[in-house]
Amino acid sequence: MIEIIDYAIEDEKDAEDLRDWLDRKSKERVAEEHQRKILKEKQVKEENTPLSPTIRGCPECGSSRLMKDYESAEIVCMGCGYVVAAKLADQGPEWRAFDAEQHAKRARAGAPATFTIHDKGLSTTIDWHDRDVFGKRLPQGQKAQIYRLRKWQRRIRVSDATERNLAVALSEISKMANNLNLPKNILETASVIYRKAVKEHLIRGRSIQGITAATIYVACRQCGVTRTLEDISQASPVSKKEVGRSYRFLVKQLDYFIKPVKPSQYVTKFCNQLTMQGKVEEIAHKILFAAKELKLTSGRGPTGIAAAASYIAAILTGERKTQTEIAEIAQVTEVTIRNRYKELVEHLQFITYL
């Protein structure tokens, strides 16, 4: 092409200028193509690379005050305005719901995995409606086939002795947790503890009811929920002695460290069960704090000390609860309350001026 132009142009200088211009344009075109290719590869890499969930601060100013902008799908630093991450993917559903009923109708996913079910809730269940995906009734021949599939599906869910043991024990834990009105985290923790005991082969030769009751008590102690051995034994078919024996066995074999129960944890429980006003609970906490400073709680049962502090606080506020009422709630004897009451009043002389 250059040769044709050279023949057409008589002036040699014009031909040289045109040749330089063509070379320059060709180089610019190659550079643009290379730059476009680099930008495209970078864009594809950013789209395919997931956002790191461990973004802790701004790489520019080091500030940890980050804001997620949902409209532009960006994470922006509130200190300097630097865009830390862009093109965030929405992890939620593509639909919206404005109440629980609408959410239940539009949800297509199953329940989350949980340790309270022996298969963690990940197995398939064939229902009893005998209908296809369009809601139509199945023919008579297919009903017998679905019945056999349902029967074998139910059998293979519990495949061996360990699965059967877990199924029975976890259902027992759920029943006791419901009887004791325990939160969901206690149920999950107790299920994990029982699974560890099964894994360590600690269940053989021991009653399932005793071990399950002990796992609930361990979970309550670990999570700071105030439940006594008497409460656990009343909700289970085993005695307090059996629950205590199984509890000590699990703590020793699984190498757990359980902190001692503080008397202040029982004060709130006693005041709620006795329907006393908040001032009583506040004064009882002050009494226990002063008793702890004077080492009066050492070597004493936490329920007895808490019951005596609640009794003194009730007298000072005019609630006038009897020792019998408090003893029934605290599950201690009246003699214990009187002994702890005398000790507290004798050493805490200032208490009469509260």
C-alpha positions as CSV (number, residue, x, y, z in Angstrom):
1,M,0.0,0.0,0.0
2,I,2.9,2.3,0.8
3,E,4.5,1.6,-2.6
4,I,1.3,2.6,-4.4
5,I,1.2,5.8,-2.5
6,D,4.8,6.5,-3.2
7,Y,4.2,6.1,-7.0
8,A,1.1,8.4,-6.8
9,I,2.9,11.2,-4.9
10,E,5.6,13.0,-6.7
11,D,7.1,14.8,-3.8
12,E,9.3,12.5,-1.8
13,K,8.9,14.5,1.4
14,D,5.2,14.2,1.4
15,A,5.5,10.4,1.0
16,E,7.9,10.2,4.0
17,D,5.5,12.3,6.1
18,L,2.6,10.0,5.2
19,R,4.7,6.9,6.0
20,D,5.5,8.3,9.4
21,W,1.9,9.1,10.0
22,L,0.8,5.6,9.1
23,D,3.4,4.0,11.3
24,R,2.4,6.2,14.2
25,K,-1.3,5.4,13.8
26,S,-0.5,1.7,13.6
27,K,1.5,1.8,16.9
28,E,-1.3,3.8,18.6
29,R,-3.8,1.2,17.4
30,V,-1.7,-1.7,18.8
31,A,-1.2,0.2,22.1
32,E,-5.0,0.8,22.4
33,E,-5.7,-2.9,21.7
34,H,-3.2,-4.0,24.3
35,Q,-4.6,-1.5,26.9
36,R,-8.2,-2.7,26.1
37,K,-7.1,-6.3,26.6
38,I,-5.5,-5.5,30.0
39,L,-8.6,-3.7,31.2
40,K,-10.9,-6.6,30.1
41,E,-8.7,-9.2,31.9
42,K,-8.7,-7.0,35.0
43,Q,-12.5,-6.7,34.9
44,V,-13.0,-10.4,34.5
45,K,-10.6,-11.1,37.4
46,E,-12.5,-8.7,39.6
47,E,-15.9,-10.2,38.7
48,N,-14.6,-13.8,39.4
49,T,-12.7,-13.0,42.6
50,P,-15.1,-13.1,45.6
51,L,-14.9,-10.3,48.2
52,S,-12.8,-11.2,51.1
53,P,-15.0,-11.4,54.3
54,T,-12.1,-10.3,56.4
55,I,-12.0,-6.6,55.5
56,R,-11.0,-5.0,58.8
57,G,-9.9,-1.5,57.8
58,C,-9.2,1.0,55.1
59,P,-6.0,0.4,53.2
60,E,-5.5,4.2,52.7
61,C,-6.0,5.7,56.1
62,G,-6.2,2.6,58.3
63,S,-9.6,3.5,59.7
64,S,-11.9,0.8,60.8
65,R,-15.1,2.8,60.3
66,L,-16.4,1.2,57.1
67,M,-19.9,1.7,55.7
68,K,-21.7,-0.7,53.3
69,D,-23.6,1.2,50.6
70,Y,-26.3,-1.2,49.4
71,E,-27.5,1.0,46.5
72,S,-24.1,1.2,44.8
73,A,-22.9,-2.2,46.2
74,E,-19.7,-0.8,47.7
75,I,-17.9,-0.6,51.0
76,V,-16.7,2.9,51.6
77,C,-14.4,4.3,54.3
78,M,-16.1,6.9,56.4
79,G,-12.8,8.6,57.2
80,C,-11.4,9.3,53.8
81,G,-14.1,8.2,51.4
82,Y,-11.9,5.5,49.8
83,V,-13.9,2.7,48.1
84,V,-12.6,-0.4,49.8
85,A,-14.6,-2.9,47.8
86,A,-17.0,-2.7,44.9
87,K,-19.5,-4.8,43.0
88,L,-20.7,-6.7,46.2
89,A,-22.9,-9.6,45.5
90,D,-26.3,-9.6,47.4
91,Q,-26.4,-12.8,49.4
92,G,-30.1,-12.6,50.2
93,P,-33.1,-13.7,48.2
94,E,-34.3,-11.8,45.1
95,W,-37.8,-11.3,46.7
96,R,-39.1,-9.2,49.6
97,A,-41.5,-10.1,52.3
98,F,-43.3,-7.8,54.7
99,D,-44.6,-10.3,57.3
100,A,-43.9,-13.8,58.5
101,E,-46.7,-15.4,56.5
102,Q,-45.5,-13.9,53.3
103,H,-41.9,-14.9,54.1
104,A,-43.0,-18.5,54.7
105,K,-44.9,-18.6,51.3
106,R,-42.0,-17.2,49.3
107,A,-39.1,-19.0,50.9
108,R,-37.8,-21.9,48.8
109,A,-34.9,-23.0,51.1
110,G,-35.1,-25.5,53.8
111,A,-34.4,-25.1,57.5
112,P,-30.8,-24.4,58.5
113,A,-28.5,-27.2,59.7
114,T,-28.8,-27.9,63.4
115,F,-27.1,-30.2,65.9
116,T,-30.4,-31.0,67.6
117,I,-31.3,-33.5,64.9
118,H,-29.3,-36.7,64.5
119,D,-28.7,-36.1,60.8
120,K,-28.4,-32.3,61.3
121,G,-31.6,-31.7,59.4
122,L,-30.0,-32.4,56.0
123,S,-31.9,-35.5,55.0
124,T,-34.8,-35.8,52.6
125,T,-38.3,-36.4,53.8
126,I,-41.1,-37.8,51.6
127,D,-44.4,-36.4,52.7
128,W,-47.7,-38.3,53.0
129,H,-49.8,-36.2,50.6
130,D,-49.4,-38.5,47.6
131,R,-49.3,-35.6,45.1
132,D,-46.9,-34.7,42.3
133,V,-45.1,-31.4,41.9
134,F,-48.2,-29.8,40.2
135,G,-50.5,-30.8,43.2
136,K,-52.3,-33.6,41.3
137,R,-53.0,-36.9,42.9
138,L,-50.8,-39.8,42.0
139,P,-52.2,-42.8,40.2
140,Q,-52.9,-45.9,42.2
141,G,-49.8,-47.8,40.9
142,Q,-47.5,-45.0,41.8
143,K,-49.0,-44.7,45.3
144,A,-47.7,-48.1,46.2
145,Q,-44.2,-47.3,44.8
146,I,-44.1,-44.0,46.8
147,Y,-45.2,-45.9,49.9
148,R,-42.2,-48.3,49.6
149,L,-39.9,-45.4,48.9
150,R,-41.2,-43.5,52.0
151,K,-40.8,-46.6,54.2
152,W,-37.2,-47.3,53.1
153,Q,-36.3,-43.6,53.3
154,R,-37.5,-43.6,56.9
155,R,-35.4,-46.7,57.7
156,I,-32.1,-45.5,56.1
157,R,-32.3,-42.2,58.0
158,V,-31.3,-44.2,61.1
159,S,-28.6,-46.5,59.6
160,D,-26.8,-47.9,62.7
161,A,-26.8,-48.1,66.5
162,T,-25.0,-44.7,66.9
163,E,-27.6,-43.0,64.7
164,R,-30.4,-44.6,66.7
165,N,-28.8,-43.5,70.0
166,L,-28.4,-40.0,68.7
167,A,-32.0,-39.8,67.5
168,V,-33.4,-40.9,70.9
169,A,-31.0,-38.8,73.0
170,L,-31.5,-35.6,71.0
171,S,-35.2,-35.9,71.2
172,E,-34.9,-36.4,74.9
173,I,-32.8,-33.3,75.2
174,S,-35.3,-31.2,73.2
175,K,-38.1,-32.4,75.5
176,M,-36.2,-31.4,78.7
177,A,-35.2,-28.1,77.2
178,N,-38.8,-27.3,76.4
179,N,-39.9,-28.2,79.9
180,L,-37.3,-25.9,81.4
181,N,-38.0,-23.1,78.9
182,L,-34.4,-22.9,77.8
183,P,-33.3,-20.8,74.9
184,K,-32.1,-22.2,71.6
185,N,-28.4,-21.8,72.2
186,I,-28.6,-24.1,75.3
187,L,-30.3,-26.8,73.2
188,E,-27.6,-26.5,70.5
189,T,-24.8,-26.6,73.1
190,A,-26.2,-29.6,74.9
191,S,-26.5,-31.4,71.6
192,V,-22.9,-30.7,70.7
193,I,-21.8,-32.0,74.2
194,Y,-23.7,-35.2,73.7
195,R,-22.2,-35.7,70.3
196,K,-18.7,-35.3,71.8
197,A,-19.6,-37.9,74.5
198,V,-20.8,-40.3,71.8
199,K,-17.6,-39.7,69.8
200,E,-15.5,-40.5,72.9
201,H,-17.5,-43.7,73.6
202,L,-18.7,-42.4,77.0
203,I,-22.3,-43.5,76.6
204,R,-21.8,-47.3,76.7
205,G,-23.1,-48.7,80.0
206,R,-24.8,-45.5,81.1
207,S,-28.5,-44.4,80.9
208,I,-29.4,-42.0,78.1
209,Q,-31.6,-40.0,80.4
210,G,-28.8,-39.4,82.9
211,I,-26.3,-38.3,80.3
212,T,-28.8,-36.1,78.5
213,A,-29.8,-34.4,81.8
214,A,-26.1,-33.9,82.6
215,T,-25.4,-32.3,79.1
216,I,-28.2,-29.8,79.7
217,Y,-26.8,-28.9,83.1
218,V,-23.3,-28.5,81.6
219,A,-24.7,-26.3,78.8
220,C,-26.5,-24.1,81.3
221,R,-23.3,-23.7,83.4
222,Q,-21.3,-22.8,80.3
223,C,-23.8,-20.3,78.9
224,G,-24.5,-18.6,82.3
225,V,-28.2,-19.7,82.6
226,T,-29.2,-20.4,86.2
227,R,-30.6,-23.8,86.5
228,T,-30.0,-26.0,89.6
229,L,-29.6,-29.8,89.7
230,E,-33.1,-29.9,91.3
231,D,-34.6,-28.1,88.3
232,I,-32.9,-30.5,85.9
233,S,-33.9,-33.6,87.9
234,Q,-37.6,-32.4,88.1
235,A,-37.7,-32.1,84.3
236,S,-36.0,-35.5,83.7
237,P,-37.0,-39.0,84.8
238,V,-33.7,-39.4,86.8
239,S,-32.9,-38.4,90.3
240,K,-30.7,-35.4,91.4
241,K,-28.0,-37.9,92.5
242,E,-27.8,-39.5,89.1
243,V,-27.7,-36.1,87.3
244,G,-24.8,-35.0,89.6
245,R,-22.9,-38.2,89.0
246,S,-23.3,-38.0,85.2
247,Y,-22.3,-34.3,85.3
248,R,-19.1,-35.0,87.2
249,F,-18.3,-37.9,84.8
250,L,-18.7,-35.7,81.7
251,V,-16.7,-32.8,83.1
252,K,-13.9,-35.1,84.0
253,Q,-13.8,-37.2,80.8
254,L,-14.3,-34.3,78.3
255,D,-11.9,-32.1,80.3
256,Y,-14.3,-29.1,80.7
257,F,-13.6,-26.2,83.0
258,I,-16.8,-25.0,84.6
259,K,-16.7,-21.8,86.5
260,P,-18.4,-21.7,89.9
261,V,-21.9,-20.3,90.0
262,K,-22.1,-16.8,91.5
263,P,-24.9,-16.0,94.1
264,S,-25.8,-12.9,92.1
265,Q,-27.0,-15.1,89.2
266,Y,-29.7,-16.6,91.4
267,V,-30.9,-13.3,92.8
268,T,-32.6,-12.2,89.5
269,K,-34.3,-15.6,89.2
270,F,-35.6,-15.5,92.8
271,C,-36.9,-12.0,92.5
272,N,-38.7,-12.8,89.3
273,Q,-40.3,-15.9,90.7
274,L,-41.4,-14.1,93.8
275,T,-42.7,-11.1,91.7
276,M,-40.7,-8.6,93.8
277,Q,-39.9,-5.1,92.6
278,G,-36.6,-4.1,91.1
279,K,-35.5,-2.2,94.2
280,V,-35.3,-5.5,96.0
281,E,-33.0,-7.0,93.4
282,E,-30.8,-3.9,93.4
283,I,-30.4,-4.0,97.2
284,A,-29.8,-7.8,97.2
285,H,-27.0,-7.3,94.7
286,K,-25.4,-4.7,96.9
287,I,-25.6,-7.0,99.9
288,L,-23.9,-9.8,97.9
289,F,-21.2,-7.5,96.7
290,A,-20.4,-6.4,100.3
291,A,-20.5,-10.0,101.4
292,K,-18.1,-11.0,98.7
293,E,-15.7,-8.2,99.8
294,L,-15.7,-9.6,103.3
295,K,-15.2,-13.2,102.1
296,L,-18.6,-14.2,103.5
297,T,-19.5,-16.2,100.4
298,S,-16.5,-18.5,100.5
299,G,-17.5,-22.1,101.4
300,R,-21.2,-21.3,101.2
301,G,-23.8,-22.5,98.8
302,P,-24.7,-19.9,96.2
303,T,-28.5,-20.5,96.5
304,G,-28.5,-20.1,100.3
305,I,-26.5,-16.8,100.2
306,A,-28.7,-15.5,97.4
307,A,-31.9,-16.5,99.2
308,A,-30.8,-14.8,102.4
309,A,-29.8,-11.6,100.6
310,S,-33.2,-11.6,98.8
311,Y,-34.9,-12.1,102.2
312,I,-33.0,-9.1,103.8
313,A,-33.7,-6.9,100.8
314,A,-37.4,-7.8,100.9
315,I,-37.5,-6.8,104.6
316,L,-35.8,-3.5,104.0
317,T,-38.1,-2.5,101.1
318,G,-41.3,-3.6,102.9
319,E,-42.0,-6.6,100.6
320,R,-42.3,-8.9,103.6
321,K,-41.8,-12.3,102.0
322,T,-41.6,-15.2,104.5
323,Q,-38.7,-17.5,104.8
324,T,-40.9,-20.4,103.7
325,E,-41.8,-18.7,100.4
326,I,-38.2,-17.9,99.6
327,A,-37.1,-21.4,100.7
328,E,-39.5,-23.1,98.3
329,I,-38.3,-21.0,95.4
330,A,-34.6,-21.4,96.2
331,Q,-35.1,-25.1,97.0
332,V,-33.2,-24.8,100.3
333,T,-34.3,-25.2,103.9
334,E,-35.5,-22.4,106.2
335,V,-32.7,-23.3,108.5
336,T,-30.2,-22.5,105.8
337,I,-31.8,-19.1,105.1
338,R,-31.8,-18.2,108.8
339,N,-28.1,-19.2,109.3
340,R,-27.0,-17.1,106.2
341,Y,-29.3,-14.3,107.4
342,K,-27.6,-14.2,110.8
343,E,-24.1,-14.2,109.3
344,L,-24.9,-11.3,106.9
345,V,-26.6,-9.2,109.5
346,E,-23.9,-9.7,112.0
347,H,-21.0,-8.8,109.7
348,L,-22.8,-6.1,107.6
349,Q,-23.8,-3.7,110.3
350,F,-24.4,-0.8,107.9
351,I,-27.3,-2.8,106.3
352,T,-29.8,-1.5,108.7
353,Y,-29.3,2.1,107.3
354,L,-29.9,1.2,103.6
